[in-house]
Amino acid sequence: MIRAIGFPASITALHLFTQDASLKAHSAYRQAKAGDRDAALELVLDFSATWLGECHARFKPGLIFVAPHALEASGDNAI
């Protein structure tokens, strides 16, 4: 897929993982991937709440948050 609008070269993307093994090992992962909203919320909060707090100082006023999304082989990413 070719993106119509990409991120500017000046942007610094923040990411929590370079490998997804710990994410996939989480007890709520399978249910979250299957579309269970409560499990997805648990998974996201368990991994991201502390990390986002640590990154908070890097966020500028007027920050625009873009939720991650992926179209996977099995359909839309349920998490």
Beta strands, then each sheet from edge to edge (+ up, - down):
strand 1: 71-72
strand 2: 75-76
sheet 1: 1+ 2-
end
